Structures are given as C-alpha cells and as structure tokens.
Amino acid sequence: MQYRNFGKLEWKVSALGFGAMRLPLLDQNPAHIDEPKAIRMIRYAIDNGVNYLDTAFPYHMGNSEKLVGKALQDGYRSKIRLATKLSSFMIRSPQDFDRYLEAQFKRLQTSQIDFYLLHSLNASSWSQLRDWKVLPWAEKKIREGKIGYLGFSFHDEFAVFKSILDYYDNWTFCQIQYNYLDANRQAGRRGVEYAAAKGLGIVVMEPLRGGQLAKKPSVIVNRAWGDAAAKKSRVEWAFQWLWNQPEISTVLSGMSEMKQVVDNVIYASRSRPGILTTQDLALFTRIIRAYENLAPIPCTACRYCQPCPHNVAIPDIFRIYNEMFTADDPGYGSFAYAGPQGLKEEQRANNCQECGECLQVCPQKIPIPALLKKIHHDLTAGDHASGQPPAPPSFEE
C-alpha cells in the first residue's frame, strides 16, 4: 500500500480508502447487506494497508454504520481512521446534531469518530447548518474528544465550495466528487487546487462516476482507448488519473465484491504522484472527448433520492437510459426498462407524481421529474423500436 499526505496532519493516509456505501447485498434491497462477505472485504482491505474507512448514517438504509461497527471488532478499530457524516438533508433542528451523533457512536460501537463530515453540503444546506451554529457545536465535540477532525462532503458549484472553505479556518479536510469526466464539474480541479493551497486533506468520492467508468464503453469510446485498456484495466486508469495528482489524499472506492477489493489494493500499491506520462494524459483527453454527450444524465447512483414516496426507481431508470447511450445499443433501453426482466411496473418513471422531494436532495441538481417523463416516453414509445436512439435530453428544458 502507498501512503500520502493528509493535508497538514502529521499522519499518512492510504492511497485507497474503503467507502461503505455499496456493500455486497443478499438481494436487491440495499438494506440487506451480506454481512459475512462485507466484513471479510473490509478486514481484507485493512489487513492489506487500507487505513481510512468512510460511511454515513443513511447508507444502506441506515445499516452501513451498523455493519462497519461489527467489522471493526476484534482489534480492527485501532488499525484505521473512521469517517462518518452528519447528513445535512436529515437534520431538522440543531437538537438533531447530538441525537444523530450519539446514535452513530452506538451503531459504530466506538466512543470517538476520527473524521466527521458535514454531509452533502450545497449552498442551501450549508446556509442552514451554519445558521444553526453547527461549527461551534462541532468544535465543542472536538474539545470533548468525541470528534477528531472536522470536514465536509460537497455537491455544488465551485463558487459555493470556495465560500465554504473561506468561511471557516479550521477545516481539516474535504470530500469531493472527482474523476476524469468531472474535472470541470462541481468543485472540480479548481476546487482541488484551492483546498490544497489551504492545507486541507482531499478525499475523492465517485472516482468511477457511480461505476460508469468501469463498464464496457461504446464503440466510439472504445476506439479512443485504443490498446491502452490492454495495459491496465479501465478501473486502474481511472484511479491512476487521480493518484497522479499529488494534492489528492485518498480515493474512496465503494466496493461490492471481494475481487474489487483485491484488485484495488493492487492498483493502489502501484500508485504514485506524477506517474502518468504526457502520452497517458493525451489518452485521457481523447477519452473525455469521446464520452461527451454519450451519457446525457450526470447521475452517480448516490441514491439520495431513494426511497421515492411513489416507489419510482430513479437511479435505476437513469442508469438504464445512460447505458443505452454509452453502450451504443438503442434496443437495450426498452428491454432493460420494460422487458420481462426489467423494472417492475410500479418502479417505472410514469409513476412519478412530481412531488419534488427528489429535487431537494439530488447532489447533481438533475431535473428529475421532467427527465422521468421523457425517459418513459423514449423507452416505451420512442424511435428506439426502429433501431434509432432517442434524442438526448436537454437540460435547458
């Protein structure tokens, strides 16, 4: 395992961090974690040098923290730094701060959380938490020894990111969505540089953009890869693009299979800042251009929109629609959406009642109800039946 600077702290973090948001399941219900398998995976990662483990209160419908607490028994808690989050979208009053934190101690079976994040900050949620005096509250918990260091995870524009960093001088770290397709979205590369200049540790989430960068690409994207994919897997290329940047502290991977853990540990062992050549960087330029406009919806399957009050499987619908474009297979969409093994009727997009709950929590600011209407039309009555792909949605609509 390779280790990297974590901002100004005199502590080295593993290049690979374990993200406990996509743990293995017993069935399609995200609450039903395959506990023996998940514990084996987490402990394998720790045994092989991973020393940063990230979870959050709502992951796996509230069961991720409980699983992590079990995995860290038998001496494993002392081998890692544990990160979890105060989920901004679940807080209804300042009294919730203590209520959630105490519940997390119980779930995680620990008396201290090493790295505590204000979860999924955007302009609105940050304004509310700030006005509710979350920073003085967090500082008190640090003095009491209940929290080690304070940071935040982020989903909004760079200007908002900068304003949050500038407001408070004692941030230790930040967590951002960052990968080679999102270098100019949200905090992006500018955010990396700005946070690093302030001495923050930088934790990367969604390095594979919700798994999109790990899947077999379309003919157009595959052509851009050339023979590079034979030298390294597409997953390793995506990770090395991040590890190439010395400002990045650790890259979280939401692993759901033991093979992914084993492979990612190997990839991390080969990582180095500055490892990519000029030719490698030119490869990424070609790939990024090839991907443009292929996956029209920037959904990362974070599942913050779930459960939908009307049972609409929003992330699955968006995944099917994007894969229709990136796989260059117009017939795939209707089959995966409404075929015999597709989504259940009650999960389909036409059940959306436009209540707007999803709009309030979507980190990507996707116009979900409008897109669901278009997608249902495209996948049940569009031109895909004749072999022609539907027109991608316009976010100007």
N, C-alpha and C positions, 0 to 999 in steps of 0.2 A: 504494500500500500504506500502511496505517496501522500505526503502531508504538506499543507500550505498555511500561509499566514491567515489569521482570522482578524483582520483589521489591526487594531493597536494592542490586542490582547497578547500576552506572553504565553500563548498556547497554540499548538498546531492542530488543525482540523484535517481529517481525512479528505482526500480529493472527492471521494464518493460519500454521499450521505444517504441514509435509508429513509425514504418517505413512506409513511404508513397510511396512505390514502387509497391504495389499490392492492390491498392484500388478497391472497387467494380465497375463493369463496366455495361454499358447499353446493350452491345453486346460483340462480340469477339474482337472488335477493342480496343487496350489498350489506345487509345487517348480519348475514350468515357467514361469518368468517370461518375458514377451515383452520381452526386454532392450532392443532399439532403441526400442520405444514407451515403456517405463518411463524410460529415460534422457532421452528428449525431454521427457517430462512433468516430471521433476524439474528439468531445466535450464530449462524454460519458467517454472516456479514461481520459481526463483532469479533468473532474468532479470527477473522482474516483482516482485521485492522480498521474496520469502519468504526468511528468514534463519535458520530453525530446522527441522532435519531429524531425524526420530526413527525409529529402527529398533531391532532386538533380535536376539540370537543365534538364537532358534528361528523367527523369522518366515519364512514361505515355505519351511519345512522346512530352514532354515539358509542359504537363498540370498539373503535380503533384504540382509544386510550386504555380501555379495559384489557385488550389483548396485549398491548405494549407493556402494561403493568405486569402481566403474567410472564411475558418473555424476559423481563429484566430481573426476575427472581434468580436464585442460585448464584449470586455474585455478579450477575451481568450489569446491574445498575451502576456499579462502581467503575465499569470499563468504558462508559460512554458519557457524552453530554446530551441531556434530554431537552428537546424543544417542544413546546406546545403553545396554544394560542387562546387569547381572549377574542372570541368570534364577534366582530362588530355587529354583524347582522342579526345576532341573537340577543343583544343587550337592549333592554327596555328602560332601564333606570340605573343610576350609579350603584344602587344596592345590589345589582346583579354582579358587580365586579367580584366581591367577596364570595358570593354564592357559587359562581362558576369555578373560581379558583379552589375553593375548599372541596368541591366535587371532583376536580381534577386530581388533587392530592390523593383522594380516596381511590379513584379509578386507577391511577398510575402507581399506587402503593409506594408513594415517596413523600418526603417532607419538604423537598426543595425541587424547583424546576430551574434548570441551569439557564436556559434561554427562553424567555417569554415574549411572545409576539402579539401586538395588536393586529388582529387578523383581517385581511382583505380590505385595507384602507383605500378609500377613494375620497373625493372632495367632500361628499356628504357625510360619510361615516366618520371621517377624521374630524370634521367640524363638530359633530355631535359628541364624540368621545372627549375631545379637547374641552368643550364647554362643560362637560360633566366632571372635569378635573381628573381625568384618568392618569395623567402624568404624576401629579402629587401622590395619588393612590399607589401607583407602581413604585415610586421612589420609597414610600413607606414600607412596602413589601420587600424591597431590596435591603433596606436597613434592618428589617426583621429577619433576614436570611431566608425568606421564603422564595424569593426570585433571585437568580444570579445576575442576569443581564437583560436589558430591555431592547427590543427591536420591533419591527413591523413587517408584515407582508403587504404587497401593494398591487392594485389593479386600477390604473387610471392613466392620465397623460403625464408627460414629463414635467410640465409646469406645476402640477399638483405634487408630484414626487419631490421636486426641488423645494416647494413651500413647506412640506412636512419636515424635510431634513433641516431646513434653515430655522424652523420654529424652535427646535429643541437641541441643545448642545450635547446631551448625554446619550443619544442613541449609540448602541454598540454595534448593531448590525441591521441589515435589511434583507428581505427576501423578495425577489422579483421574478416574473415570468420572462424567460430569456432563452432564445435559441436562434439558429441562423436564419430562420424565417421571420423572427420577431425582433431583429436587431434595431429596427426603426419604429417599433410599436411600443406603447406604454412607456415604462421608464427607459427601456432600450439601452443602446450603447452609451448615449449621453448620460443616462442615469448611473450606469456602471462607473463611468469616469468621475462623475460628480460625487458619488458616495465614497469612492476610493480616495479622492482628494481630501475628504473629511475624516478619513481613517476608519471607516466602517468595514466590518466584515460583510461580504456579499454572498448570499445564499441563492442559488438558482433553482427555481421550480419550472416544471414543464419543459425540460431540455429536449424532449421528443415531441413537443406540442400535442400532448394527450395521446401519444402513440402514433401519430400520423407519420412522423419521420422514420419510423421503424418498419412501416409496411411496404410491400412491393409497390413501386411507383408506376405511374402511367408510362406508356411508350415514350412520350416526349421527355419526361424526367429521367427515365432510364437511359435514354440516349445521351443526356447531359452527364450522367455519371461515368459513361464510358467503361473502362476497365478498372476504375478506382474501387468499385464495390467488391472486386475480387481480392484486393489487397487488404482491405479492412471491411468489416460489416458496416452497414449504414448507421447502425446504432453507435458503433465506436467512432465513426467520423463525426457524428453529431456531438458526442461527448468531447472529443478532442478539439473540436472548434471552440468549445467553452473553456476547456482546460488550457488551451493555448494562450488564453488571456490571463496575465499574472494578477489582475485585480480580483478575479473570481476566487472565492474561498473554498466553497464546496458545491457540488452539483447533486441535487436530490433526485433519486430515481424511485418512482412508485412501482415496486417490483411485485409481480403476482405469481411468478414461477421460480423454483429454485435455480433453473438454468439461467434465468436472467440475473440472479444474484451472483452466481459463479462467473458468468461472462463479464458482468460489470466490474467485479473485483479485479479481474484480469486486465480489463481496459484501463482501470484506474492505476494499476501498477505500472502501466506503460506511459502514463501521462506526464507531461512536463510543460511549464510555461514556455512559449516560443517554439513548440515542437513542429508546427506546420510550416511548410516551405512556401515560397512565392507561388509555386505551381499548385500546391494544395489550396491556397486561398483563392486562386483563379478558378479552381474547380467549384468552390462554393458560390462564386459569382455566377457561374453558368447554371448551377442547380437552382439558385434562388430565382433567376430569370425564368427558368423552365416551370417552376412551381407557380409563378404569378398567374392569377386568375383561374387556376385549376381547382382549388378548394375554396369556393366562394364564401363559406361561413367560418369565421375565426373561432369556432367552439373548441375548447380544450378538454371537454368532458370532466370539468371540475365537479359537476353535479350539484352546484349550489341551488339550482332551480328545482331540485327534487327534494321531497315528493311534490309533484304538481297537485293542487287540490282537485283537479279534474282527471288525474291519472295519465296525463299525456307524457309519453317517454321522450322528452325534449332532446336530451343528449344523444339518444339512440337514433332519433329521426335525423338530427343534424349529421351524425356520423355516416349514416346510410347515404345521405344526399351528397356529402363531400366525397365519399368513396366512389360514388358514381362518376364524379368528375376526375378525380385523381387516378382511378383505375382505367379511365377511358372506356367505360362499359355502360352505355345508356340503358341496357336491359337489366343491369344489376339492381338499379334503384327500385323499380317496381316489384321485382321478385323479393328483395330483402325487406321491403316495406309491407307489401300486401300479399305476398305469396304464402304457400301452405306453412312454411316455417318462418314467416316474417312476424311482424309485430301483431299483437292481439288487437282486435278492433277497438277496444276501449283505450288502447295506448296510442292510437293514431292521431295525427295532427288535427283532424276535423272535430275532435272533442274539445279543442281549446275554446274557452269562453271569454277570452280576452280580459281576464280579471286583473292582469298586470303584476301579479306577485313575482313572476319570474324577472320582470324588468327591473325590479328593485334590488335584486341580488346578483344579477349577471355581471361578473367582473369585466367581460368584454364589451358591454353595452350593446349587445345584439338586439335588434328589434324583433324579438321572438314571435309575438302573435302574428305580425304581418308575414314573417317568413314561413311560419307553420301553414298559413293559408295557401301560400304559393307552392310550398313543397307538396302538400296534399294534392293539389291540382296537378302538378308536374308528374307525380308518381302514380296517379290513378287515371288521369285523362289527358296527359301531355303528349307531345310528339315522340317521346321515348319509344312508344309502341312501334313506330316505323323505323326505329334504329337511329333516330336523331336525338341528340341530347337537348334538354330544355335550355332556354336562355338562363344564365346565372342571374341570381337576384341582384338588384341594385340597391345599395344602402342609401340612395338618395330618395327612395320611395317613401 
